[in-house]
Amino acid sequence: MGKKILYTATVLSHICQFHLPYLQAFQERGDQVHVAARDNLGEKNGLELRYADRYVPIPFQRSPKDPQNLEAYRRLKALIEAEDYDLIVCNTPVGGILTRLAARGARRKGTRVVYIAHGFHFYRGAPRKNWLVFYPLERAFSRLTDLVVTIAEEDAALARARFHCPVGHIHGIGVSPGRYRPASPEERAAMRGAEGLGPEDFAVLCTGELNRNKDQAVLLRAAARVRGEIPGLRALLAGNGPLEGELKALCGELGLEDTVRFLGYRTDLEKVAPAVDLIVSCSHREGLGLNVIEGMLCGVPVVASENRGHRELVADGESGLLFPAGGVDALAGCLLRMSREADREAMGRAGLERAQAYTVPRVKEELMPLLLGGTADA
């Protein structure tokens, strides 16, 4: 008889973006899969939940101080007590904390609780307040966890040294190598045409929620500094978020209306990433950026801000370039260099080879045994 499994996260889009291959793997084993999260799919332009036998709406809020999280805790605790799950896989900071609190009784009865950490808020170089607030919480809650799984090597080393439970490490959460792959010259030309890109344009793609951490403003300011030297520069911003209006206003201030396009939230970036000349990521904090891996699997070189996730993915000068987070001048220099880079194609090939470890088939081989009770790596 199959297992009964619950996946939780603060928002449903997290499950749909990152976990569907593993929900599918459980269903193919004959397991029953439930998902509990706040439904935010109306904001995500076609993203949908699949491979779940049951979805339970839970009003998680991203702010730990939001009073609705008390109701979320009560509903989740009642669900866990009623369903008698064999395995609970929790994700995201608030979803992970409330789930582990709600599962204390079930865990004493034998339910296995796994927390997948997609990037701790405390890390080398993080603000002191992050260490004062998030580190004590995660360390304390490791006592309520049977296994913590990290997607970044730096996080794994820290957790193994300081947490109170076993720690496993996987190479990201997995990107489909069938969906993200290099395009043929004919396919690439068609993709570029669909996005309004000419053959001489130097196209840059920056993907992610439009927020402070992703810091797309750095790319806009860097683009304004070099557009005179890169006449065909075209910057595509894929995503939506709270800073959309502010970023569009900044484009106006900088005179970038003809240089920057806001693509909105896209579920078909496999039709965009292979068509561009460069992937750019400006995040201050990143567990392991899927947008970077997606670009690498398409054979496109990457310019990324220096943080623990990007350092793990990008070999500086080999598969792309790293620049200091927030560094407008440094990013401008990287854009200039890559627009003229004779070895840009070689960097793309190096990134493609490096990205193979982060594909869904490889990650599935690492993750599924851990979730099903395997021993965490040492």
N, C-alpha and C positions, 0 to 999 in steps of 0.2 A: 504494500500500500504506500502511496506517495506521501510526501511531507506536506504540511500546511505552512505556508511562508507568508510573512507580512513585510512589505517594503514601505518605509516612511521617508518623507522629506518635507521641508517647510512648504514648498510649492510643487504642484504636479508637473510643471514644465521640467523640473530637475530630473524627475523619473523618466519622462519622455525623451529628454535630450541625451541622457547618459546610460540608462539601465535597461532599455528594451531588449538588447541581445541576451542579457542574463535572465530576464523574466521569461523570454522565449526558451532558453536552455532549461529552466526549471519545468516549464510546461511540457517540453518534449520528454523530460524524465518521468512525467506522470504526476508531478507535484501540483498542488493547488496554490495559486498566487493571488494575494490580496494587496491592494495599494491604498495607503492613507496619506492624504496631503490636502492642502488648500488648492482648489481649482482656479488656476490663473491662465488657462489655455486660451481664453478669449483675447488675451493680449499678445498671443504668440502665432497668429497668422497661419493656421493650418496644422500646427503641431497636435498630435493626438496620442492617446494612451492605447496601447495594444498589449497583448499577451498577459492580461490580467483577468482572473475569474471574477473578481469583485473590486469595485472602487468605493471607498468610504471617504466622503468629504470631512475634513478636520480643519477648523479655522485657525491653523498656525499663523502667527505673524512674525515677521523677521526681527522686530524689536523685542528683546527679552522682556522689556518693561510693559508691553502692551497687555492690558487686562484680558483681552480675548484669549490669550494663551492659557489662562486658568480653565476656560471652557474647553479649549483644545485638549488639555491634559485630562479633564474628566471624561470626555468622549473617547479618547484614545485608551484610557485605562479600562473603561467599560468594554470596549471592543476586544482588547487583549484578554480580559478575563472571560469573555463569552466564547472566544474562538479557539482557545487552547492551541496556540501556534507552536510548531516545532522550532522554527527559526524566525528571528526578526532581524532585518537588515535596515539600519537607520542611517540617514544622511543629513547633511547641512547642520550648522551649529544649533539652531533652536529646535529643529526637528529631532536631532540627535539627543539633545539634553532631555526634552520632554518625553521622548520615547523610552529612554533608559530609566527615567523616573517611573513612568507608567508600567514598565515591564518588571519591576523589582519582584513582585509576587510570582509572576509567571516564571521568572528565571530561577527562583528557589524550587519550583516544581519541575525544572528541567528544560525550559525553553532556552535556546542558545541565542545570545544577543551579540550582533556584530555591528560595529560602527565603521563606516567608510569615511575617512577624513580626506576631503578633496583639496586640502590646503589649510593648515593651521593658521590662525591669525597672528600667532607668535612665531618668529623665525629670526634668523640672523639678520640684523639690521632693522627689525620691526620697531615701531614706536614703543617706548617704555610702558605706556598705558596698556598696550596689547598684552605684554607680559604680566602686568599686574592684574588684569581682568580675565583674559582668556586662558592663560596657562594654568592658574590654579583650578579653574573650572574643569578643563579637560583632564587634568591629572586626577582630580577627585572623582570624576565620572568614569575614569578607567576602572575603578573598583566595581562599577556596575556593568561591566562589559566583559564578554568572554574573549573577544578579539577586536583589536583596532587594526584596520587595513589602511595603509597610506599609499598615495600615488606618487609621492616625491621622496627621493632617497634621503634628503636632508631631514624631512619630517620623520621618516622611519628611524633614523639614527637617534634623534632626540627622544622619540617616544620609547624606544627600547631602553634608553638609559634612565628614563624618569617615570614611566607609567607603571601601573600596578597590574597589567594584564599582558598576555602575549601580543606581539605586533607582527603583522605581515606587510609585505610590500608588493605592489603590482606596478607595471609600467603604464600608468595612466588608467583611464576608464575605457579606452578602446575607440578606434576610428575604423570605419569600414574601408578596406583597401579596394573593394569592388566599386564603391561609390566615389571615393577620392583617389584619383589615379592621373598620371600624365595624359594629356590630350594629344591626339595626332595633330599635325599642322592644319588639316582641314577642319577638325573639330574645334581647334583653338580659334581659327579665323571666324567660324560661325558663332562661337561663344562671345568673342569680342564684338562682333557686329550686333548681337542681341543686347549688349550692354552699352552700345553707342561708342565703342572704342575703335579708333582708327589704327592702321598698321604702325604708324610712327609714334603713337601715344606711349608714354611710360606710365603704366597703370599700377597703382598701389591699392591693396585691399586691407582694410582694418576692420576686424569683426569683433563684436562684443556689445554687451549692454552699455548704453550711453550713460556712464556714471563717473564719479570722481576717481575710483580706483583704476578703471580702464584708461582714463586720461587722454581721450582722443584730442583734446585741445592742444596737446604737445605736437601732434601730427599736423594740425591745422596751422599752428604758428611756424613750424619747420617748413611746411609747404609754401607759406607766404614768403619765406626768406629765399627759397631756391627756385621759385617758379620762373624767374627771369632767365635762369641758367638751364632750366629744363622746360623748354617751351611746351612740350607735349605732356607735361605732368597731369595726371588725373588720379584723384584720390577718391576711392569708393568706401563709404562707411556703412557697414551692414549691422543693423541692430536698432533697437529702440530703447527708451529708458528716460529717467527723470531729467537728464540734461539735454534732451533733444532741442528744445527751444533755445537754450543758452548757446549750444554749439552752432546752431543755424545763425543766430545773431552774431556770433564771432566770425563766421564765414563772411557775413555782410561787412563787418568792420574791417576785415582784412582784404576785402575785394576778391574773395575766392569763389564767387558764385559760378564761374565757368570752369573752375578747377575741381571742386568737390561735389560729389553726388551722395545724397543720403538714400540708401537702398531700403531702409526700413527693416523689419524683421523678416528674414528669408529662410525658408526651409529647403531651398534648392541651391545652396552655395557650391555644390559639386559642379554647377554650371558656370560658376564665377571664378572660383579659386584657380582652376587650370588655365584661365584666360589672362590672368594678370602677370605682371613682370616681377612683382615683389609683394610679400606679405609683411605687414608691420603690426606690431603689438607694443603698446605703451604702458601696460599695467604696472602699478606699483607692487601689487601682490598677486601672485599666481601660483596655484598648486601645480598644475601642469596644463598649459593652454591647449585646448583642442584645436583652436583656430590655427595655431602654429603647426601642430601635427598634420592637420588637414592640408595645409599649404605644402609642407614637406613631402607628403605622399603624392602630391601633384607635380613634384619636381620643381617647385618654385622656391627660390632662396628667401630667407627670412631676415628682417631687421627687428630686433626685440630689445626692450628695456631689460636691464640687468636685475633679475630677481631669482629666487631659488628655482622656480619652475623653468624659466627660460634658460638659466645656466645649465640645467640638466639636459635640455633639448638641443640647444644651438651650440655647435662647436664654432667659437668665434674665429672668423677668418677662413673657415673651412666650409661650413654649410650655411653661413650667414654672418651677420654682425650683431654685436651687443653694444648698447649705449646706456649711460646712466639714466635711471628712471627720472623723468621730469626734465631731461637735458635737451632743450630745444636746439641749441647750437650743435650738439653732438648728433642728434637725429638728422638735422639739416645736412651735416657732413656725410652721414651714412647714405642719405638719399642721393646726394651728388655722386658719391663714389659708385653706388650701385647702378645709377643711370648710365655710367660710363664703363662699368666693370666688364672687362673682357672675359673674366672667369665666372661670370654670373651663372652660366649654364653648368659649369663644373660644380659650383656651390649647390645648385639645385639637385644635381645627381647625388652629391654627398649627403644632402638632407634626405633624399628619398631612401637611400640605403639605411641611414640612421633611424628613420621613422618606422622601419619594419617591426621593431620590438614593441611598438605602441599600437598595433592593429588589434581589432576585435578578436581574431582567432588566437593570437598570442596571449592577450590579456585573459581571455576565457580559460586558457590552460592554466594560468596562474591563479585566477580568482575563484573559480568554481570549487576546487578542492579545499580552499581556505573556508569558504562559506559552508561547505558540507562537513566541516569538522577536522580538516587536515591540520597538520602542525605548521605553525607560522615559521617563516624562514628565520634563521639565526642572525 
